[in-house]
Amino acid sequence: MVFGITALLGTAEIFLYFQSGSGGLTPWDIRLRAIGLIDYLLIIVVAFRPAIARDLGIELTGIQVEAILVTGLLVIGVHMVFLPIIERPDAESA
């Protein structure tokens, strides 16, 4: 249940972020947030139907699938933090 609630909050955050019209969104920002949104939606599905993995023929428990999906979120988050740090091609060199 905690995974589902957290994923609902994450999904709401991404929707609000896109609706805010934040300027300066790069294609990578949009892609990472879209992948994060898909990941959150998968977490919601598994949280409310843990047996779905077995129904699909995947020999994992619901908590194992959730762990894999949360790890994906961590990877996405690291990339989202890293993007502003790296120099963008359109940035002026010092």
PDB file of N, CA, C and O in Angstrom:
ATOM      1  N   MET A   1       0.818  -1.198   0.000  1.00  0.00           N
ATOM      2  CA  MET A   1       0.000   0.000   0.000  1.00  0.00           C
ATOM      3  C   MET A   1       0.863   1.264   0.000  1.00  0.00           C
ATOM      4  O   MET A   1       0.520   2.253  -0.648  1.00  0.00           O
ATOM      5  N   VAL A   2       1.988   1.229   0.732  1.00  0.00           N
ATOM      6  CA  VAL A   2       2.872   2.384   0.792  1.00  0.00           C
ATOM      7  C   VAL A   2       3.455   2.676  -0.587  1.00  0.00           C
ATOM      8  O   VAL A   2       3.590   3.837  -0.974  1.00  0.00           O
ATOM      9  N   PHE A   3       3.804   1.617  -1.334  1.00  0.00           N
ATOM     10  CA  PHE A   3       4.321   1.818  -2.682  1.00  0.00           C
ATOM     11  C   PHE A   3       3.283   2.533  -3.546  1.00  0.00           C
ATOM     12  O   PHE A   3       3.622   3.439  -4.307  1.00  0.00           O
ATOM     13  N   GLY A   4       2.036   2.128  -3.427  1.00  0.00           N
ATOM     14  CA  GLY A   4       0.967   2.739  -4.223  1.00  0.00           C
ATOM     15  C   GLY A   4       0.753   4.200  -3.887  1.00  0.00           C
ATOM     16  O   GLY A   4       0.606   5.034  -4.780  1.00  0.00           O
ATOM     17  N   ILE A   5       0.734   4.512  -2.600  1.00  0.00           N
ATOM     18  CA  ILE A   5       0.538   5.904  -2.174  1.00  0.00           C
ATOM     19  C   ILE A   5       1.698   6.777  -2.640  1.00  0.00           C
ATOM     20  O   ILE A   5       1.497   7.877  -3.155  1.00  0.00           O
ATOM     21  N   THR A   6       2.906   6.273  -2.453  1.00  0.00           N
ATOM     22  CA  THR A   6       4.090   7.025  -2.881  1.00  0.00           C
ATOM     23  C   THR A   6       4.085   7.240  -4.390  1.00  0.00           C
ATOM     24  O   THR A   6       4.407   8.327  -4.870  1.00  0.00           O
ATOM     25  N   ALA A   7       3.720   6.207  -5.129  1.00  0.00           N
ATOM     26  CA  ALA A   7       3.681   6.323  -6.587  1.00  0.00           C
ATOM     27  C   ALA A   7       2.591   7.299  -7.036  1.00  0.00           C
ATOM     28  O   ALA A   7       2.777   8.027  -8.012  1.00  0.00           O
ATOM     29  N   LEU A   8       1.468   7.319  -6.338  1.00  0.00           N
ATOM     30  CA  LEU A   8       0.424   8.300  -6.662  1.00  0.00           C
ATOM     31  C   LEU A   8       0.935   9.721  -6.460  1.00  0.00           C
ATOM     32  O   LEU A   8       0.666  10.601  -7.276  1.00  0.00           O
ATOM     33  N   LEU A   9       1.670   9.946  -5.377  1.00  0.00           N
ATOM     34  CA  LEU A   9       2.243  11.269  -5.131  1.00  0.00           C
ATOM     35  C   LEU A   9       3.279  11.629  -6.200  1.00  0.00           C
ATOM     36  O   LEU A   9       3.318  12.767  -6.666  1.00  0.00           O
ATOM     37  N   GLY A  10       4.110  10.672  -6.584  1.00  0.00           N
ATOM     38  CA  GLY A  10       5.101  10.906  -7.631  1.00  0.00           C
ATOM     39  C   GLY A  10       4.456  11.208  -8.968  1.00  0.00           C
ATOM     40  O   GLY A  10       4.914  12.079  -9.707  1.00  0.00           O
ATOM     41  N   THR A  11       3.394  10.487  -9.274  1.00  0.00           N
ATOM     42  CA  THR A  11       2.657  10.730 -10.517  1.00  0.00           C
ATOM     43  C   THR A  11       2.058  12.134 -10.515  1.00  0.00           C
ATOM     44  O   THR A  11       2.129  12.846 -11.516  1.00  0.00           O
ATOM     45  N   ALA A  12       1.475  12.523  -9.397  1.00  0.00           N
ATOM     46  CA  ALA A  12       0.900  13.869  -9.282  1.00  0.00           C
ATOM     47  C   ALA A  12       1.979  14.933  -9.447  1.00  0.00           C
ATOM     48  O   ALA A  12       1.742  15.960 -10.084  1.00  0.00           O
ATOM     49  N   GLU A  13       3.167  14.696  -8.877  1.00  0.00           N
ATOM     50  CA  GLU A  13       4.260  15.659  -9.000  1.00  0.00           C
ATOM     51  C   GLU A  13       4.660  15.847 -10.455  1.00  0.00           C
ATOM     52  O   GLU A  13       4.878  16.973 -10.901  1.00  0.00           O
ATOM     53  N   ILE A  14       4.755  14.759 -11.191  1.00  0.00           N
ATOM     54  CA  ILE A  14       5.159  14.863 -12.599  1.00  0.00           C
ATOM     55  C   ILE A  14       4.093  15.592 -13.409  1.00  0.00           C
ATOM     56  O   ILE A  14       4.423  16.438 -14.241  1.00  0.00           O
ATOM     57  N   PHE A  15       2.818  15.276 -13.179  1.00  0.00           N
ATOM     58  CA  PHE A  15       1.748  15.983 -13.887  1.00  0.00           C
ATOM     59  C   PHE A  15       1.777  17.475 -13.568  1.00  0.00           C
ATOM     60  O   PHE A  15       1.657  18.303 -14.471  1.00  0.00           O
ATOM     61  N   LEU A  16       1.933  17.824 -12.297  1.00  0.00           N
ATOM     62  CA  LEU A  16       1.983  19.236 -11.911  1.00  0.00           C
ATOM     63  C   LEU A  16       3.202  19.931 -12.509  1.00  0.00           C
ATOM     64  O   LEU A  16       3.128  21.097 -12.897  1.00  0.00           O
ATOM     65  N   TYR A  17       4.322  19.216 -12.584  1.00  0.00           N
ATOM     66  CA  TYR A  17       5.529  19.786 -13.179  1.00  0.00           C
ATOM     67  C   TYR A  17       5.297  20.134 -14.648  1.00  0.00           C
ATOM     68  O   TYR A  17       5.675  21.214 -15.103  1.00  0.00           O
ATOM     69  N   PHE A  18       4.675  19.214 -15.387  1.00  0.00           N
ATOM     70  CA  PHE A  18       4.405  19.476 -16.798  1.00  0.00           C
ATOM     71  C   PHE A  18       3.385  20.593 -16.980  1.00  0.00           C
ATOM     72  O   PHE A  18       3.498  21.384 -17.916  1.00  0.00           O
ATOM     73  N   GLN A  19       2.387  20.668 -16.095  1.00  0.00           N
ATOM     74  CA  GLN A  19       1.367  21.701 -16.208  1.00  0.00           C
ATOM     75  C   GLN A  19       1.872  23.079 -15.798  1.00  0.00           C
ATOM     76  O   GLN A  19       1.300  24.092 -16.200  1.00  0.00           O
ATOM     77  N   SER A  20       2.930  23.126 -15.007  1.00  0.00           N
ATOM     78  CA  SER A  20       3.433  24.418 -14.537  1.00  0.00           C
ATOM     79  C   SER A  20       4.057  25.226 -15.663  1.00  0.00           C
ATOM     80  O   SER A  20       4.230  26.438 -15.539  1.00  0.00           O
ATOM     81  N   GLY A  21       4.395  24.561 -16.757  1.00  0.00           N
ATOM     82  CA  GLY A  21       4.992  25.266 -17.881  1.00  0.00           C
ATOM     83  C   GLY A  21       6.376  25.778 -17.567  1.00  0.00           C
ATOM     84  O   GLY A  21       6.776  26.840 -18.043  1.00  0.00           O
ATOM     85  N   SER A  22       7.117  25.021 -16.760  1.00  0.00           N
ATOM     86  CA  SER A  22       8.483  25.423 -16.406  1.00  0.00           C
ATOM     87  C   SER A  22       9.300  25.628 -17.663  1.00  0.00           C
ATOM     88  O   SER A  22       9.380  24.743 -18.515  1.00  0.00           O
ATOM     89  N   GLY A  23       9.900  26.782 -17.775  1.00  0.00           N
ATOM     90  CA  GLY A  23      10.699  27.089 -18.951  1.00  0.00           C
ATOM     91  C   GLY A  23      12.019  26.350 -18.936  1.00  0.00           C
ATOM     92  O   GLY A  23      12.491  25.903 -17.891  1.00  0.00           O
ATOM     93  N   GLY A  24      12.592  26.233 -20.090  1.00  0.00           N
ATOM     94  CA  GLY A  24      13.912  25.626 -20.190  1.00  0.00           C
ATOM     95  C   GLY A  24      13.929  24.118 -20.147  1.00  0.00           C
ATOM     96  O   GLY A  24      14.970  23.521 -19.875  1.00  0.00           O
ATOM     97  N   LEU A  25      12.791  23.485 -20.411  1.00  0.00           N
ATOM     98  CA  LEU A  25      12.775  22.026 -20.450  1.00  0.00           C
ATOM     99  C   LEU A  25      13.508  21.540 -21.688  1.00  0.00           C
ATOM    100  O   LEU A  25      13.189  21.931 -22.811  1.00  0.00           O
ATOM    101  N   THR A  26      14.478  20.695 -21.473  1.00  0.00           N
ATOM    102  CA  THR A  26      15.193  20.108 -22.599  1.00  0.00           C
ATOM    103  C   THR A  26      14.494  18.809 -22.983  1.00  0.00           C
ATOM    104  O   THR A  26      13.706  18.273 -22.203  1.00  0.00           O
ATOM    105  N   PRO A  27      14.776  18.302 -24.176  1.00  0.00           N
ATOM    106  CA  PRO A  27      14.192  17.006 -24.549  1.00  0.00           C
ATOM    107  C   PRO A  27      14.541  15.899 -23.551  1.00  0.00           C
ATOM    108  O   PRO A  27      13.727  15.009 -23.307  1.00  0.00           O
ATOM    109  N   TRP A  28      15.755  15.950 -22.967  1.00  0.00           N
ATOM    110  CA  TRP A  28      16.130  14.932 -21.988  1.00  0.00           C
ATOM    111  C   TRP A  28      15.322  15.065 -20.705  1.00  0.00           C
ATOM    112  O   TRP A  28      14.958  14.057 -20.099  1.00  0.00           O
ATOM    113  N   ASP A  29      15.036  16.290 -20.282  1.00  0.00           N
ATOM    114  CA  ASP A  29      14.197  16.493 -19.104  1.00  0.00           C
ATOM    115  C   ASP A  29      12.821  15.858 -19.319  1.00  0.00           C
ATOM    116  O   ASP A  29      12.297  15.160 -18.450  1.00  0.00           O
ATOM    117  N   ILE A  30      12.266  16.113 -20.471  1.00  0.00           N
ATOM    118  CA  ILE A  30      10.938  15.584 -20.789  1.00  0.00           C
ATOM    119  C   ILE A  30      10.972  14.057 -20.857  1.00  0.00           C
ATOM    120  O   ILE A  30      10.081  13.391 -20.330  1.00  0.00           O
ATOM    121  N   ARG A  31      11.993  13.505 -21.502  1.00  0.00           N
ATOM    122  CA  ARG A  31      12.096  12.042 -21.616  1.00  0.00           C
ATOM    123  C   ARG A  31      12.232  11.378 -20.256  1.00  0.00           C
ATOM    124  O   ARG A  31      11.558  10.387 -19.973  1.00  0.00           O
ATOM    125  N   LEU A  32      13.100  11.921 -19.417  1.00  0.00           N
ATOM    126  CA  LEU A  32      13.304  11.315 -18.101  1.00  0.00           C
ATOM    127  C   LEU A  32      12.034  11.386 -17.260  1.00  0.00           C
ATOM    128  O   LEU A  32      11.693  10.424 -16.573  1.00  0.00           O
ATOM    129  N   ARG A  33      11.343  12.501 -17.307  1.00  0.00           N
ATOM    130  CA  ARG A  33      10.093  12.610 -16.544  1.00  0.00           C
ATOM    131  C   ARG A  33       9.025  11.679 -17.105  1.00  0.00           C
ATOM    132  O   ARG A  33       8.242  11.108 -16.345  1.00  0.00           O
ATOM    133  N   ALA A  34       8.985  11.520 -18.428  1.00  0.00           N
ATOM    134  CA  ALA A  34       8.013  10.596 -19.027  1.00  0.00           C
ATOM    135  C   ALA A  34       8.317   9.149 -18.619  1.00  0.00           C
ATOM    136  O   ALA A  34       7.401   8.385 -18.312  1.00  0.00           O
ATOM    137  N   ILE A  35       9.582   8.780 -18.618  1.00  0.00           N
ATOM    138  CA  ILE A  35       9.963   7.432 -18.184  1.00  0.00           C
ATOM    139  C   ILE A  35       9.633   7.259 -16.701  1.00  0.00           C
ATOM    140  O   ILE A  35       9.157   6.205 -16.282  1.00  0.00           O
ATOM    141  N   GLY A  36       9.892   8.305 -15.911  1.00  0.00           N
ATOM    142  CA  GLY A  36       9.531   8.263 -14.495  1.00  0.00           C
ATOM    143  C   GLY A  36       8.033   8.093 -14.301  1.00  0.00           C
ATOM    144  O   GLY A  36       7.600   7.358 -13.414  1.00  0.00           O
ATOM    145  N   LEU A  37       7.246   8.763 -15.119  1.00  0.00           N
ATOM    146  CA  LEU A  37       5.797   8.641 -15.041  1.00  0.00           C
ATOM    147  C   LEU A  37       5.359   7.207 -15.339  1.00  0.00           C
ATOM    148  O   LEU A  37       4.515   6.653 -14.634  1.00  0.00           O
ATOM    149  N   ILE A  38       5.929   6.614 -16.373  1.00  0.00           N
ATOM    150  CA  ILE A  38       5.603   5.223 -16.707  1.00  0.00           C
ATOM    151  C   ILE A  38       6.001   4.302 -15.551  1.00  0.00           C
ATOM    152  O   ILE A  38       5.255   3.393 -15.188  1.00  0.00           O
ATOM    153  N   ASP A  39       7.172   4.544 -14.983  1.00  0.00           N
ATOM    154  CA  ASP A  39       7.639   3.732 -13.862  1.00  0.00           C
ATOM    155  C   ASP A  39       6.678   3.864 -12.677  1.00  0.00           C
ATOM    156  O   ASP A  39       6.307   2.859 -12.069  1.00  0.00           O
ATOM    157  N   TYR A  40       6.278   5.076 -12.350  1.00  0.00           N
ATOM    158  CA  TYR A  40       5.332   5.283 -11.253  1.00  0.00           C
ATOM    159  C   TYR A  40       4.009   4.566 -11.526  1.00  0.00           C
ATOM    160  O   TYR A  40       3.434   3.961 -10.621  1.00  0.00           O
ATOM    161  N   LEU A  41       3.528   4.632 -12.759  1.00  0.00           N
ATOM    162  CA  LEU A  41       2.267   3.964 -13.089  1.00  0.00           C
ATOM    163  C   LEU A  41       2.390   2.450 -12.940  1.00  0.00           C
ATOM    164  O   LEU A  41       1.457   1.792 -12.480  1.00  0.00           O
ATOM    165  N   LEU A  42       3.541   1.896 -13.329  1.00  0.00           N
ATOM    166  CA  LEU A  42       3.765   0.460 -13.134  1.00  0.00           C
ATOM    167  C   LEU A  42       3.808   0.110 -11.643  1.00  0.00           C
ATOM    168  O   LEU A  42       3.300  -0.934 -11.234  1.00  0.00           O
ATOM    169  N   ILE A  43       4.409   0.975 -10.844  1.00  0.00           N
ATOM    170  CA  ILE A  43       4.448   0.748  -9.397  1.00  0.00           C
ATOM    171  C   ILE A  43       3.034   0.734  -8.833  1.00  0.00           C
ATOM    172  O   ILE A  43       2.713  -0.094  -7.980  1.00  0.00           O
ATOM    173  N   ILE A  44       2.192   1.640  -9.303  1.00  0.00           N
ATOM    174  CA  ILE A  44       0.798   1.677  -8.838  1.00  0.00           C
ATOM    175  C   ILE A  44       0.085   0.381  -9.187  1.00  0.00           C
ATOM    176  O   ILE A  44      -0.614  -0.193  -8.352  1.00  0.00           O
ATOM    177  N   VAL A  45       0.262  -0.082 -10.420  1.00  0.00           N
ATOM    178  CA  VAL A  45      -0.397  -1.324 -10.852  1.00  0.00           C
ATOM    179  C   VAL A  45       0.038  -2.491  -9.971  1.00  0.00           C
ATOM    180  O   VAL A  45      -0.797  -3.255  -9.488  1.00  0.00           O
ATOM    181  N   VAL A  46       1.342  -2.625  -9.766  1.00  0.00           N
ATOM    182  CA  VAL A  46       1.849  -3.747  -8.965  1.00  0.00           C
ATOM    183  C   VAL A  46       1.455  -3.597  -7.497  1.00  0.00           C
ATOM    184  O   VAL A  46       1.203  -4.597  -6.825  1.00  0.00           O
ATOM    185  N   ALA A  47       1.399  -2.373  -6.994  1.00  0.00           N
ATOM    186  CA  ALA A  47       1.029  -2.161  -5.594  1.00  0.00           C
ATOM    187  C   ALA A  47      -0.400  -2.616  -5.319  1.00  0.00           C
ATOM    188  O   ALA A  47      -0.685  -3.184  -4.265  1.00  0.00           O
ATOM    189  N   PHE A  48      -1.283  -2.367  -6.259  1.00  0.00           N
ATOM    190  CA  PHE A  48      -2.682  -2.727  -6.045  1.00  0.00           C
ATOM    191  C   PHE A  48      -3.046  -4.098  -6.612  1.00  0.00           C
ATOM    192  O   PHE A  48      -4.141  -4.601  -6.358  1.00  0.00           O
ATOM    193  N   ARG A  49      -2.136  -4.708  -7.378  1.00  0.00           N
ATOM    194  CA  ARG A  49      -2.339  -6.066  -7.906  1.00  0.00           C
ATOM    195  C   ARG A  49      -0.995  -6.788  -7.917  1.00  0.00           C
ATOM    196  O   ARG A  49      -0.414  -6.985  -8.984  1.00  0.00           O
ATOM    197  N   PRO A  50      -0.485  -7.191  -6.732  1.00  0.00           N
ATOM    198  CA  PRO A  50       0.846  -7.790  -6.638  1.00  0.00           C
ATOM    199  C   PRO A  50       1.025  -9.070  -7.445  1.00  0.00           C
ATOM    200  O   PRO A  50       2.145  -9.398  -7.837  1.00  0.00           O
ATOM    201  N   ALA A  51      -0.056  -9.796  -7.700  1.00  0.00           N
ATOM    202  CA  ALA A  51       0.049 -11.070  -8.425  1.00  0.00           C
ATOM    203  C   ALA A  51       0.155 -10.883  -9.935  1.00  0.00           C
ATOM    204  O   ALA A  51       0.233 -11.868 -10.668  1.00  0.00           O
ATOM    205  N   ILE A  52       0.159  -9.653 -10.409  1.00  0.00           N
ATOM    206  CA  ILE A  52       0.177  -9.422 -11.855  1.00  0.00           C
ATOM    207  C   ILE A  52       1.432  -9.993 -12.507  1.00  0.00           C
ATOM    208  O   ILE A  52       1.380 -10.447 -13.650  1.00  0.00           O
ATOM    209  N   ALA A  53       2.551  -9.975 -11.801  1.00  0.00           N
ATOM    210  CA  ALA A  53       3.785 -10.527 -12.367  1.00  0.00           C
ATOM    211  C   ALA A  53       3.618 -12.019 -12.635  1.00  0.00           C
ATOM    212  O   ALA A  53       3.982 -12.504 -13.706  1.00  0.00           O
ATOM    213  N   ARG A  54       3.082 -12.727 -11.689  1.00  0.00           N
ATOM    214  CA  ARG A  54       2.848 -14.169 -11.882  1.00  0.00           C
ATOM    215  C   ARG A  54       1.828 -14.412 -12.974  1.00  0.00           C
ATOM    216  O   ARG A  54       1.965 -15.362 -13.745  1.00  0.00           O
ATOM    217  N   ASP A  55       0.804 -13.569 -13.055  1.00  0.00           N
ATOM    218  CA  ASP A  55      -0.199 -13.707 -14.116  1.00  0.00           C
ATOM    219  C   ASP A  55       0.431 -13.560 -15.498  1.00  0.00           C
ATOM    220  O   ASP A  55      -0.025 -14.161 -16.470  1.00  0.00           O
ATOM    221  N   LEU A  56       1.488 -12.749 -15.566  1.00  0.00           N
ATOM    222  CA  LEU A  56       2.183 -12.533 -16.844  1.00  0.00           C
ATOM    223  C   LEU A  56       3.300 -13.548 -17.076  1.00  0.00           C
ATOM    224  O   LEU A  56       4.015 -13.476 -18.075  1.00  0.00           O
ATOM    225  N   GLY A  57       3.444 -14.487 -16.153  1.00  0.00           N
ATOM    226  CA  GLY A  57       4.452 -15.523 -16.318  1.00  0.00           C
ATOM    227  C   GLY A  57       5.829 -15.142 -15.803  1.00  0.00           C
ATOM    228  O   GLY A  57       6.815 -15.816 -16.103  1.00  0.00           O
ATOM    229  N   ILE A  58       5.901 -14.075 -15.036  1.00  0.00           N
ATOM    230  CA  ILE A  58       7.172 -13.641 -14.457  1.00  0.00           C
ATOM    231  C   ILE A  58       7.258 -14.239 -13.061  1.00  0.00           C
ATOM    232  O   ILE A  58       6.379 -14.015 -12.229  1.00  0.00           O
ATOM    233  N   GLU A  59       8.298 -14.987 -12.810  1.00  0.00           N
ATOM    234  CA  GLU A  59       8.437 -15.686 -11.526  1.00  0.00           C
ATOM    235  C   GLU A  59       9.040 -14.792 -10.448  1.00  0.00           C
ATOM    236  O   GLU A  59      10.072 -15.124  -9.865  1.00  0.00           O
ATOM    237  N   LEU A  60       8.403 -13.673 -10.188  1.00  0.00           N
ATOM    238  CA  LEU A  60       8.818 -12.759  -9.132  1.00  0.00           C
ATOM    239  C   LEU A  60       7.617 -12.435  -8.262  1.00  0.00           C
ATOM    240  O   LEU A  60       6.476 -12.445  -8.723  1.00  0.00           O
ATOM    241  N   THR A  61       7.888 -12.150  -7.005  1.00  0.00           N
ATOM    242  CA  THR A  61       6.805 -11.711  -6.128  1.00  0.00           C
ATOM    243  C   THR A  61       6.544 -10.224  -6.378  1.00  0.00           C
ATOM    244  O   THR A  61       7.329  -9.546  -7.041  1.00  0.00           O
ATOM    245  N   GLY A  62       5.449  -9.739  -5.846  1.00  0.00           N
ATOM    246  CA  GLY A  62       5.122  -8.329  -6.021  1.00  0.00           C
ATOM    247  C   GLY A  62       6.188  -7.410  -5.448  1.00  0.00           C
ATOM    248  O   GLY A  62       6.533  -6.399  -6.060  1.00  0.00           O
ATOM    249  N   ILE A  63       6.714  -7.757  -4.273  1.00  0.00           N
ATOM    250  CA  ILE A  63       7.727  -6.908  -3.642  1.00  0.00           C
ATOM    251  C   ILE A  63       9.024  -6.902  -4.450  1.00  0.00           C
ATOM    252  O   ILE A  63       9.730  -5.893  -4.475  1.00  0.00           O
ATOM    253  N   GLN A  64       9.346  -8.018  -5.111  1.00  0.00           N
ATOM    254  CA  GLN A  64      10.542  -8.058  -5.954  1.00  0.00           C
ATOM    255  C   GLN A  64      10.377  -7.160  -7.180  1.00  0.00           C
ATOM    256  O   GLN A  64      11.312  -6.467  -7.581  1.00  0.00           O
ATOM    257  N   VAL A  65       9.193  -7.176  -7.765  1.00  0.00           N
ATOM    258  CA  VAL A  65       8.923  -6.301  -8.910  1.00  0.00           C
ATOM    259  C   VAL A  65       8.981  -4.850  -8.474  1.00  0.00           C
ATOM    260  O   VAL A  65       9.545  -4.010  -9.175  1.00  0.00           O
ATOM    261  N   GLU A  66       8.393  -4.547  -7.308  1.00  0.00           N
ATOM    262  CA  GLU A  66       8.438  -3.179  -6.787  1.00  0.00           C
ATOM    263  C   GLU A  66       9.883  -2.730  -6.561  1.00  0.00           C
ATOM    264  O   GLU A  66      10.230  -1.584  -6.849  1.00  0.00           O
ATOM    265  N   ALA A  67      10.721  -3.627  -6.048  1.00  0.00           N
ATOM    266  CA  ALA A  67      12.126  -3.286  -5.815  1.00  0.00           C
ATOM    267  C   ALA A  67      12.832  -2.936  -7.121  1.00  0.00           C
ATOM    268  O   ALA A  67      13.624  -1.995  -7.169  1.00  0.00           O
ATOM    269  N   ILE A  68      12.552  -3.679  -8.160  1.00  0.00           N
ATOM    270  CA  ILE A  68      13.152  -3.400  -9.471  1.00  0.00           C
ATOM    271  C   ILE A  68      12.669  -2.045  -9.997  1.00  0.00           C
ATOM    272  O   ILE A  68      13.459  -1.257 -10.516  1.00  0.00           O
ATOM    273  N   LEU A  69      11.372  -1.783  -9.858  1.00  0.00           N
ATOM    274  CA  LEU A  69      10.825  -0.518 -10.340  1.00  0.00           C
ATOM    275  C   LEU A  69      11.347   0.671  -9.541  1.00  0.00           C
ATOM    276  O   LEU A  69      11.630   1.722 -10.118  1.00  0.00           O
ATOM    277  N   VAL A  70      11.479   0.525  -8.237  1.00  0.00           N
ATOM    278  CA  VAL A  70      12.018   1.615  -7.417  1.00  0.00           C
ATOM    279  C   VAL A  70      13.486   1.857  -7.757  1.00  0.00           C
ATOM    280  O   VAL A  70      13.940   3.001  -7.767  1.00  0.00           O
ATOM    281  N   THR A  71      14.225   0.792  -8.035  1.00  0.00           N
ATOM    282  CA  THR A  71      15.610   0.957  -8.479  1.00  0.00           C
ATOM    283  C   THR A  71      15.652   1.753  -9.774  1.00  0.00           C
ATOM    284  O   THR A  71      16.533   2.592  -9.962  1.00  0.00           O
ATOM    285  N   GLY A  72      14.708   1.495 -10.661  1.00  0.00           N
ATOM    286  CA  GLY A  72      14.610   2.282 -11.891  1.00  0.00           C
ATOM    287  C   GLY A  72      14.377   3.755 -11.594  1.00  0.00           C
ATOM    288  O   GLY A  72      14.951   4.624 -12.250  1.00  0.00           O
ATOM    289  N   LEU A  73      13.537   4.033 -10.607  1.00  0.00           N
ATOM    290  CA  LEU A  73      13.301   5.430 -10.219  1.00  0.00           C
ATOM    291  C   LEU A  73      14.570   6.082  -9.688  1.00  0.00           C
ATOM    292  O   LEU A  73      14.832   7.255  -9.953  1.00  0.00           O
ATOM    293  N   LEU A  74      15.351   5.320  -8.941  1.00  0.00           N
ATOM    294  CA  LEU A  74      16.612   5.868  -8.435  1.00  0.00           C
ATOM    295  C   LEU A  74      17.560   6.215  -9.579  1.00  0.00           C
ATOM    296  O   LEU A  74      18.215   7.258  -9.554  1.00  0.00           O
ATOM    297  N   VAL A  75      17.630   5.354 -10.568  1.00  0.00           N
ATOM    298  CA  VAL A  75      18.489   5.622 -11.731  1.00  0.00           C
ATOM    299  C   VAL A  75      17.993   6.864 -12.471  1.00  0.00           C
ATOM    300  O   VAL A  75      18.793   7.712 -12.866  1.00  0.00           O
ATOM    301  N   ILE A  76      16.696   6.971 -12.657  1.00  0.00           N
ATOM    302  CA  ILE A  76      16.130   8.141 -13.323  1.00  0.00           C
ATOM    303  C   ILE A  76      16.435   9.401 -12.515  1.00  0.00           C
ATOM    304  O   ILE A  76      16.808  10.428 -13.081  1.00  0.00           O
ATOM    305  N   GLY A  77      16.277   9.323 -11.194  1.00  0.00           N
ATOM    306  CA  GLY A  77      16.544  10.471 -10.334  1.00  0.00           C
ATOM    307  C   GLY A  77      17.989  10.929 -10.401  1.00  0.00           C
ATOM    308  O   GLY A  77      18.262  12.129 -10.438  1.00  0.00           O
ATOM    309  N   VAL A  78      18.916   9.982 -10.416  1.00  0.00           N
ATOM    310  CA  VAL A  78      20.332  10.334 -10.534  1.00  0.00           C
ATOM    311  C   VAL A  78      20.585  11.064 -11.847  1.00  0.00           C
ATOM    312  O   VAL A  78      21.327  12.046 -11.881  1.00  0.00           O
ATOM    313  N   HIS A  79      19.978  10.592 -12.917  1.00  0.00           N
ATOM    314  CA  HIS A  79      20.160  11.257 -14.210  1.00  0.00           C
ATOM    315  C   HIS A  79      19.538  12.648 -14.217  1.00  0.00           C
ATOM    316  O   HIS A  79      20.080  13.566 -14.832  1.00  0.00           O
ATOM    317  N   MET A  80      18.403  12.810 -13.538  1.00  0.00           N
ATOM    318  CA  MET A  80      17.759  14.120 -13.492  1.00  0.00           C
ATOM    319  C   MET A  80      18.609  15.120 -12.702  1.00  0.00           C
ATOM    320  O   MET A  80      18.622  16.309 -13.021  1.00  0.00           O
ATOM    321  N   VAL A  81      19.308  14.649 -11.689  1.00  0.00           N
ATOM    322  CA  VAL A  81      20.198  15.518 -10.927  1.00  0.00           C
ATOM    323  C   VAL A  81      21.457  15.822 -11.737  1.00  0.00           C
ATOM    324  O   VAL A  81      21.979  16.936 -11.684  1.00  0.00           O
ATOM    325  N   PHE A  82      21.933  14.846 -12.473  1.00  0.00           N
ATOM    326  CA  PHE A  82      23.171  14.994 -13.226  1.00  0.00           C
ATOM    327  C   PHE A  82      23.016  15.934 -14.424  1.00  0.00           C
ATOM    328  O   PHE A  82      23.956  16.645 -14.776  1.00  0.00           O
ATOM    329  N   LEU A  83      21.837  15.942 -15.052  1.00  0.00           N
ATOM    330  CA  LEU A  83      21.639  16.765 -16.252  1.00  0.00           C
ATOM    331  C   LEU A  83      21.975  18.241 -16.057  1.00  0.00           C
ATOM    332  O   LEU A  83      22.687  18.804 -16.888  1.00  0.00           O
ATOM    333  N   PRO A  84      21.492  18.893 -14.994  1.00  0.00           N
ATOM    334  CA  PRO A  84      21.829  20.313 -14.836  1.00  0.00           C
ATOM    335  C   PRO A  84      23.314  20.557 -14.554  1.00  0.00           C
ATOM    336  O   PRO A  84      23.817  21.657 -14.785  1.00  0.00           O
ATOM    337  N   ILE A  85      24.007  19.546 -14.062  1.00  0.00           N
ATOM    338  CA  ILE A  85      25.418  19.708 -13.713  1.00  0.00           C
ATOM    339  C   ILE A  85      26.305  19.726 -14.953  1.00  0.00           C
ATOM    340  O   ILE A  85      27.280  20.475 -15.026  1.00  0.00           O
ATOM    341  N   ILE A  86      25.953  18.893 -15.920  1.00  0.00           N
ATOM    342  CA  ILE A  86      26.815  18.808 -17.110  1.00  0.00           C
ATOM    343  C   ILE A  86      26.628  20.050 -17.970  1.00  0.00           C
ATOM    344  O   ILE A  86      25.580  20.694 -17.933  1.00  0.00           O
ATOM    345  N   GLU A  87      27.623  20.365 -18.719  1.00  0.00           N
ATOM    346  CA  GLU A  87      27.570  21.549 -19.567  1.00  0.00           C
ATOM    347  C   GLU A  87      26.678  21.273 -20.766  1.00  0.00           C
ATOM    348  O   GLU A  87      26.823  20.248 -21.433  1.00  0.00           O
ATOM    349  N   ARG A  88      25.785  22.160 -21.029  1.00  0.00           N
ATOM    350  CA  ARG A  88      24.881  22.025 -22.173  1.00  0.00           C
ATOM    351  C   ARG A  88      25.560  22.596 -23.410  1.00  0.00           C
ATOM    352  O   ARG A  88      26.360  23.525 -23.296  1.00  0.00           O
ATOM    353  N   PRO A  89      25.257  22.057 -24.597  1.00  0.00           N
ATOM    354  CA  PRO A  89      25.884  22.548 -25.806  1.00  0.00           C
ATOM    355  C   PRO A  89      25.605  24.026 -26.082  1.00  0.00           C
ATOM    356  O   PRO A  89      26.427  24.706 -26.696  1.00  0.00           O
ATOM    357  N   ASP A  90      24.446  24.529 -25.632  1.00  0.00           N
ATOM    358  CA  ASP A  90      24.093  25.917 -25.896  1.00  0.00           C
ATOM    359  C   ASP A  90      24.643  26.875 -24.831  1.00  0.00           C
ATOM    360  O   ASP A  90      24.482  28.090 -24.949  1.00  0.00           O
ATOM    361  N   ALA A  91      25.282  26.338 -23.811  1.00  0.00           N
ATOM    362  CA  ALA A  91      25.848  27.181 -22.744  1.00  0.00           C
ATOM    363  C   ALA A  91      27.122  27.864 -23.217  1.00  0.00           C
ATOM    364  O   ALA A  91      27.905  27.299 -23.981  1.00  0.00           O
ATOM    365  N   GLU A  92      27.309  29.080 -22.748  1.00  0.00           N
ATOM    366  CA  GLU A  92      28.524  29.805 -23.096  1.00  0.00           C
ATOM    367  C   GLU A  92      29.700  29.228 -22.317  1.00  0.00           C
ATOM    368  O   GLU A  92      29.562  28.891 -21.141  1.00  0.00           O
ATOM    369  N   SER A  93      30.858  29.112 -22.970  1.00  0.00           N
ATOM    370  CA  SER A  93      32.041  28.621 -22.242  1.00  0.00           C
ATOM    371  C   SER A  93      32.680  29.767 -21.483  1.00  0.00           C
ATOM    372  O   SER A  93      32.672  30.922 -21.910  1.00  0.00           O
ATOM    373  N   ALA A  94      33.231  29.395 -20.344  1.00  0.00           N
ATOM    374  CA  ALA A  94      33.827  30.416 -19.473  1.00  0.00           C
ATOM    375  C   ALA A  94      35.178  30.820 -19.942  1.00  0.00           C
ATOM    376  O   ALA A  94      35.818  31.670 -19.321  1.00  0.00           O
TER     377      ALA A  94
END
